[in-house]
Amino acid sequence: MPDNIPFLDLNAQHAPRRAEFDAAIAAVIDSGAFAGGPVVAEFESDFADFCDSDHALGLGSGTEALWLALLACGIGPGDEVITVPNSFMATAEAITYTGAKPVFVDVDERTYTMNPALLEKARTSRTKAVIPVHLFGQPADLDPILAFARRHDLRVIEDAAQAHGAEYKGRKAGSIGDIGCFSFYPGKNLGAFGEAGATITGNSELHEKMRVLRDHGQVRKYHHSMVGWNCRMDGIQAAVLGVKLPHLSKGNERRRQHAATYNRLFQGYEEIVVPLEADYARSVYHIYAIRVREREEIMRLLEEKGIGCGIHYPVPIHLQEAYRDLGYAPGAFPVAEQVCAELLSLPMFPELSEEEIERVAEVVKQSLPVSAL
C-alpha cells in the first residue's frame, strides 16, 4: 500500500530547519521582545527588499493588512470598494469593517482574476478603491486596473495573500498598486507558526498611517493621534518568517516545476482544465487547481486512495449568508460561480516528489468518465 499523499505537508518543510527555528525562537525568548521589537523590524526590512518595495509593516494577520490598508487610504462609511467574489472571505470582511460596502465584479474565465473590462460598469460616485486578488499565486492583470483607477482617482490595494514572490511583467506582486497586502498563515508559500501578515508600499505617508494604526494610534508611547487597533506582529512569528524567507524563492521555483509536471501529465485530457499562467504573469502556484465537472467523484476517489485535496472556494462571497443583505442572487457573476463549482485543488508544496505528482495525476485521470479517456 503506497504512503498517503497529503494536500500540504508542513512537517516536511519544517523538519530540516528545526535547529534554526529553535535558535531563532530562543533568541526572542531571551530578548523579551515579544510584541514588535527588533526581530520584527529586521523581518520588515528583509521582506521589503524581497518585494522590491520601500516599506513593509509586520501585522497580526493578512486580514488586518487589508483592513489597515483601507483605513490608511481613507475608506470609511458610505464608500464602496470593488473586488471579486471568488476569494477568501477576508477580502470582503476588511471592506465591511471599515464601514464601506464591497461591490463585486466577475472574473476572467481562464485566470480566475478580476476582469478589468467590467470595472467601469461597477463604479459609482461612492467608489473609492479597487482590490484585485492575486488568486492562487497568479497576479491579476494590473495595468488596465491601474489605468481605470487613475482615471477616477481611486486607490488600488493588491490582495497578495497567496502571491509571495509572484510577478506581474517583471515586478513583484504587492509592489505595484498603492499598497500590497500579504498573509503569513501557516499554509502560505511563506507561512508563520500561527497568524501573521504584512503590508508593503512605496508611499511613505500611507506606510506611516498604517504604522500608527497598528499600535492603537500611537505616534509615541501614550500619545495617540488617531483611534487605532492592536495589529502588531509578534516577535516569535517574525523570527520564524526570518528563517523561512531566504528559502522562499527556491520553494516557489519548486512549485512552478510541480505545476509544469501536472500540466504535462494532464495534457490531452479535455475534461481537465489546468491553470493558465497569463503571459504577463509569473505565478508561484500557492494552489494548483484544476477545473473538472466530476469534482465530487474525483475527490471521493482521491480520498479513497489516501490523497489529500481541497476546494478553494466552494461558495462565492456574494452568495454567502453573511452577505445576503447585499442583495446578490445566483447568476449575478456567472464566471465566478462556475469556477467555484468546478475547481479542485491538488497537492502542492515544494517537498512533493515527481513520483507523488504522477500518482495524484493518475488517480485523477482514472476517475474521469470513460468517454474522456
C-alpha positions as CSV (number, residue, x, y, z in Angstrom):
1,M,0.0,0.0,0.0
2,P,1.7,3.3,-1.1
3,D,2.1,6.1,1.5
4,N,-0.6,8.7,1.7
5,I,0.0,12.0,-0.1
6,P,-1.2,15.0,2.0
7,F,-2.6,18.1,0.5
8,L,0.0,20.1,2.4
9,D,2.9,18.8,4.5
10,L,4.4,21.4,6.8
11,N,6.5,18.9,8.7
12,A,8.4,18.2,5.5
13,Q,9.2,21.9,5.3
14,H,10.0,22.4,8.9
15,A,12.0,19.3,9.9
16,P,15.2,20.2,8.1
17,R,15.3,23.7,9.7
18,R,14.2,22.7,13.2
19,A,17.5,23.8,14.7
20,E,17.3,27.2,13.0
21,F,13.7,27.7,14.3
22,D,14.7,26.7,17.8
23,A,17.6,29.1,17.8
24,A,15.6,32.0,16.4
25,I,12.7,31.5,18.9
26,A,15.2,31.1,21.8
27,A,16.7,34.5,20.8
28,V,13.3,36.1,21.0
29,I,12.6,34.5,24.4
30,D,16.0,35.7,25.7
31,S,15.4,39.3,24.4
32,G,11.9,39.5,25.9
33,A,10.7,41.4,22.7
34,F,7.5,39.6,22.1
35,A,5.2,42.3,20.7
36,G,7.0,44.1,17.8
37,G,10.6,44.8,18.5
38,P,13.9,44.4,16.7
39,V,13.2,41.0,15.2
40,V,10.0,42.3,13.6
41,A,11.9,45.4,12.3
42,E,14.5,43.1,10.8
43,F,12.0,41.0,9.0
44,E,10.1,44.1,7.8
45,S,13.3,45.3,6.2
46,D,14.1,41.9,4.6
47,F,10.6,41.4,3.3
48,A,10.5,44.9,1.8
49,D,13.8,44.1,0.0
50,F,12.4,40.8,-1.2
51,C,9.3,42.5,-2.6
52,D,11.3,45.4,-4.2
53,S,9.3,47.9,-2.0
54,D,10.3,50.8,0.1
55,H,8.4,49.9,3.2
56,A,7.0,46.7,4.9
57,L,4.9,46.6,8.0
58,G,4.5,43.4,10.1
59,L,1.0,42.8,11.3
60,G,-1.0,40.2,13.1
61,S,-2.8,38.7,10.0
62,G,-3.5,39.2,6.4
63,T,-7.0,40.3,7.2
64,E,-5.5,43.1,9.4
65,A,-3.3,44.0,6.4
66,L,-6.3,44.6,4.2
67,W,-8.2,46.4,6.9
68,L,-5.4,48.8,7.8
69,A,-4.6,49.4,4.1
70,L,-8.2,50.5,3.5
71,L,-8.2,52.7,6.6
72,A,-4.9,54.3,5.6
73,C,-6.5,55.1,2.2
74,G,-9.3,56.9,4.0
75,I,-12.0,54.3,3.2
76,G,-15.0,54.5,5.5
77,P,-18.8,54.6,5.9
78,G,-20.7,55.4,2.7
79,D,-17.8,54.4,0.5
80,E,-17.7,51.5,-2.0
81,V,-14.7,49.2,-2.8
82,I,-14.7,47.0,-5.9
83,T,-13.3,43.5,-5.6
84,V,-14.1,39.9,-6.8
85,P,-16.4,37.3,-5.3
86,N,-14.2,34.2,-5.7
87,S,-11.8,35.0,-2.9
88,F,-11.5,34.1,0.8
89,M,-14.0,35.9,2.9
90,A,-11.3,38.2,4.4
91,T,-11.2,40.3,1.3
92,A,-14.8,41.5,1.7
93,E,-14.7,41.4,5.6
94,A,-11.9,44.0,5.6
95,I,-14.1,46.3,3.5
96,T,-17.1,45.8,5.7
97,Y,-15.1,46.5,8.9
98,T,-14.2,50.0,7.6
99,G,-17.9,50.7,7.2
100,A,-17.7,50.6,3.4
101,K,-19.6,48.3,1.0
102,P,-18.0,45.6,-1.1
103,V,-19.1,45.7,-4.7
104,F,-18.2,42.7,-6.9
105,V,-17.2,42.3,-10.5
106,D,-16.8,39.0,-12.3
107,V,-13.5,37.4,-13.2
108,D,-11.7,36.2,-16.3
109,E,-12.6,32.6,-17.2
110,R,-9.0,31.4,-17.7
111,T,-7.1,33.3,-15.0
112,Y,-9.9,33.5,-12.4
113,T,-8.7,37.0,-11.5
114,M,-10.5,40.4,-11.8
115,N,-11.9,41.2,-15.3
116,P,-10.8,44.8,-15.8
117,A,-13.4,45.3,-18.6
118,L,-16.2,45.1,-16.0
119,L,-14.9,47.8,-13.7
120,E,-16.5,50.8,-15.3
121,K,-20.0,49.4,-15.0
122,A,-19.4,48.7,-11.3
123,R,-18.2,52.2,-10.5
124,T,-20.4,54.7,-8.8
125,S,-19.8,58.1,-7.2
126,R,-19.1,56.3,-4.0
127,T,-16.4,54.1,-5.3
128,K,-13.1,54.8,-3.6
129,A,-10.8,51.8,-4.1
130,V,-10.3,48.6,-6.0
131,I,-8.9,45.4,-4.5
132,P,-7.7,42.9,-7.2
133,V,-7.0,39.5,-5.8
134,H,-3.9,37.6,-7.0
135,L,-5.7,34.3,-6.7
136,F,-3.8,31.0,-6.2
137,G,-0.4,32.8,-6.7
138,Q,-1.1,34.5,-10.1
139,P,-1.3,38.3,-10.3
140,A,-4.4,39.9,-11.7
141,D,-4.0,42.0,-14.9
142,L,-2.9,45.1,-13.1
143,D,-2.2,47.6,-16.0
144,P,-5.8,48.1,-17.0
145,I,-6.9,48.1,-13.4
146,L,-4.4,50.8,-12.6
147,A,-5.4,52.8,-15.6
148,F,-9.1,52.7,-14.5
149,A,-8.1,53.8,-11.0
150,R,-6.0,56.7,-12.3
151,R,-8.9,57.9,-14.5
152,H,-11.2,58.0,-11.5
153,D,-8.8,58.9,-8.7
154,L,-9.2,55.6,-6.9
155,R,-6.8,53.6,-4.7
156,V,-5.6,50.2,-5.7
157,I,-4.9,47.7,-2.9
158,E,-3.4,44.4,-4.0
159,D,-4.6,41.3,-2.1
160,A,-1.4,39.4,-2.5
161,A,-2.2,37.0,0.4
162,Q,-1.4,34.0,-1.9
163,A,1.3,35.6,-4.1
164,H,4.5,36.0,-2.2
165,G,7.2,36.4,-4.8
166,A,4.8,36.3,-7.8
167,E,5.5,38.8,-10.6
168,Y,3.5,41.0,-13.0
169,K,5.5,42.0,-16.0
170,G,8.7,41.5,-14.0
171,R,7.5,43.4,-11.0
172,K,6.8,41.8,-7.6
173,A,3.2,41.3,-6.7
174,G,2.1,43.7,-4.0
175,S,4.6,46.4,-5.0
176,I,2.6,47.8,-8.0
177,G,-0.6,49.3,-6.5
178,D,-0.8,51.8,-3.6
179,I,-0.5,49.1,-1.0
180,G,0.1,45.3,-1.2
181,C,-1.3,43.0,1.5
182,F,0.1,39.6,2.5
183,S,-0.9,36.8,4.8
184,F,1.6,34.5,6.5
185,Y,-1.0,32.0,7.6
186,P,0.9,28.7,8.1
187,G,-0.1,27.1,4.8
188,K,1.0,30.0,2.7
189,N,4.2,29.9,0.5
190,L,5.8,32.0,3.3
191,G,4.0,30.8,6.4
192,A,4.4,31.6,10.1
193,F,3.8,29.3,13.1
194,G,0.5,31.0,13.7
195,E,-1.2,34.2,12.4
196,A,0.8,37.0,10.8
197,G,0.6,39.4,7.9
198,A,2.2,42.4,6.3
199,T,1.7,45.4,4.1
200,I,4.2,46.8,1.6
201,T,4.1,50.2,-0.1
202,G,6.2,52.8,-1.8
203,N,4.2,55.6,-0.3
204,S,5.8,56.9,3.0
205,E,2.6,58.7,4.1
206,L,0.4,55.6,3.7
207,H,3.1,53.5,5.5
208,E,3.2,55.9,8.4
209,K,-0.6,55.9,8.8
210,M,-0.7,52.1,8.9
211,R,2.3,52.1,11.4
212,V,0.3,54.3,13.7
213,L,-3.0,52.5,13.2
214,R,-1.4,49.1,14.1
215,D,-0.3,50.3,17.5
216,H,-3.5,51.8,19.0
217,G,-3.0,55.1,17.0
218,Q,0.2,55.9,19.0
219,V,2.7,58.3,17.4
220,R,4.8,57.6,20.5
221,K,4.0,55.8,23.7
222,Y,0.8,57.0,25.3
223,H,0.3,59.8,22.7
224,H,-2.5,58.8,20.3
225,S,-3.1,60.8,17.1
226,M,-6.0,58.7,16.0
227,V,-8.1,55.8,17.0
228,G,-6.2,52.7,16.1
229,W,-6.1,49.0,17.0
230,N,-3.7,46.3,18.2
231,C,-2.4,44.7,14.9
232,R,1.2,44.2,15.8
233,M,3.2,41.2,14.6
234,D,4.7,39.2,17.4
235,G,8.5,38.6,17.7
236,I,8.3,34.8,17.5
237,Q,6.4,34.9,14.2
238,A,8.9,37.4,12.8
239,A,11.7,35.1,13.9
240,V,10.1,32.1,12.1
241,L,9.5,34.1,9.0
242,G,13.0,35.4,9.0
243,V,14.3,31.8,8.9
244,K,12.0,30.9,6.1
245,L,12.3,34.0,3.8
246,P,15.7,33.1,2.3
247,H,14.2,29.8,1.1
248,L,11.1,31.3,-0.4
249,S,12.4,31.8,-4.0
250,K,13.7,28.2,-4.2
251,G,10.3,26.9,-2.8
252,N,8.4,29.0,-5.4
253,E,10.5,27.6,-8.2
254,R,9.8,24.0,-7.0
255,R,6.1,24.8,-7.1
256,R,6.5,26.1,-10.7
257,Q,8.2,22.8,-11.6
258,H,5.5,20.8,-10.0
259,A,2.8,22.8,-11.9
260,A,4.6,22.1,-15.2
261,T,4.7,18.3,-14.3
262,Y,1.0,18.3,-13.5
263,N,0.3,20.2,-16.8
264,R,2.3,17.7,-18.8
265,L,0.6,14.7,-17.2
266,F,-2.9,16.2,-17.9
267,Q,-2.1,17.1,-21.5
268,G,-4.7,15.8,-23.9
269,Y,-7.4,15.3,-21.3
270,E,-10.2,17.7,-22.4
271,E,-12.2,17.0,-19.2
272,I,-9.4,18.6,-17.2
273,V,-8.8,22.4,-17.4
274,V,-5.3,23.1,-16.0
275,P,-4.4,26.5,-14.6
276,L,-3.4,29.0,-17.2
277,E,-0.3,31.2,-16.5
278,A,-1.1,34.5,-18.1
279,D,1.6,35.9,-20.5
280,Y,2.0,38.9,-18.1
281,A,2.5,36.7,-15.0
282,R,4.9,34.6,-13.2
283,S,2.8,32.5,-10.8
284,V,4.0,31.0,-7.6
285,Y,1.2,28.3,-7.5
286,H,0.2,28.7,-3.9
287,I,-2.7,26.5,-5.1
288,Y,-2.7,24.2,-8.1
289,A,-6.4,24.0,-9.0
290,I,-7.8,22.1,-12.0
291,R,-11.4,22.6,-13.3
292,V,-13.4,19.4,-13.6
293,R,-17.1,18.7,-13.9
294,E,-17.0,15.4,-12.0
295,R,-15.5,17.1,-8.9
296,E,-17.2,15.1,-6.2
297,E,-16.4,11.7,-7.8
298,I,-12.7,12.7,-8.3
299,M,-12.5,13.9,-4.7
300,R,-14.0,10.7,-3.4
301,L,-11.5,8.5,-5.3
302,L,-8.6,10.7,-4.3
303,E,-9.5,10.4,-0.6
304,E,-10.1,6.7,-1.0
305,K,-6.5,6.4,-2.4
306,G,-5.1,8.4,0.5
307,I,-4.5,11.6,-1.5
308,G,-5.4,15.0,0.0
309,C,-7.3,17.5,-2.0
310,G,-9.4,20.6,-1.3
311,I,-11.8,23.2,-2.8
312,H,-11.0,26.9,-2.9
313,Y,-13.7,28.4,-2.6
314,P,-17.0,26.4,-2.9
315,V,-19.3,29.3,-2.2
316,P,-18.5,32.7,-3.7
317,I,-18.7,35.6,-1.3
318,H,-21.8,37.2,-2.8
319,L,-23.8,34.1,-2.1
320,Q,-22.6,33.7,1.5
321,E,-25.3,34.0,4.2
322,A,-23.2,36.8,5.8
323,Y,-23.6,39.0,2.7
324,R,-27.3,38.2,2.0
325,D,-28.1,41.9,2.7
326,L,-26.1,43.0,-0.4
327,G,-28.9,41.5,-2.5
328,Y,-27.0,39.4,-5.0
329,A,-28.7,36.4,-6.4
330,P,-27.3,33.2,-8.1
331,G,-26.2,34.2,-11.6
332,A,-25.0,37.6,-10.7
333,F,-21.4,36.7,-11.5
334,P,-21.7,33.6,-13.7
335,V,-18.0,33.0,-14.4
336,A,-17.0,33.2,-10.7
337,E,-19.9,30.9,-9.8
338,Q,-19.0,28.4,-12.4
339,V,-15.3,28.2,-11.5
340,C,-16.2,27.9,-7.8
341,A,-18.3,24.9,-8.7
342,E,-15.6,23.2,-10.7
343,L,-12.2,24.0,-9.2
344,L,-10.4,21.2,-7.4
345,S,-7.1,21.9,-5.6
346,L,-4.5,19.1,-5.8
347,P,-1.5,18.6,-3.5
348,M,1.0,21.4,-4.0
349,F,4.0,22.1,-1.8
350,P,7.8,22.3,-2.5
351,E,8.7,19.0,-1.0
352,L,6.4,16.9,-3.2
353,S,8.2,14.3,-5.3
354,E,7.7,13.8,-9.0
355,E,6.5,10.2,-8.3
356,E,3.9,11.6,-5.9
357,I,2.6,14.0,-8.5
358,E,2.5,11.2,-11.1
359,R,0.4,9.2,-8.6
360,V,-2.0,12.1,-8.0
361,A,-2.4,12.7,-11.7
362,E,-3.0,9.0,-12.4
363,V,-5.8,8.8,-9.9
364,V,-7.5,11.9,-11.3
365,K,-7.4,10.5,-14.8
366,Q,-8.7,7.2,-13.6
367,S,-11.7,8.9,-12.1
368,L,-12.8,10.6,-15.3
369,P,-15.8,9.3,-17.2
370,V,-14.9,6.6,-19.7
371,S,-15.7,8.9,-22.6
372,A,-13.0,11.3,-21.5
373,L,-10.2,8.7,-21.6
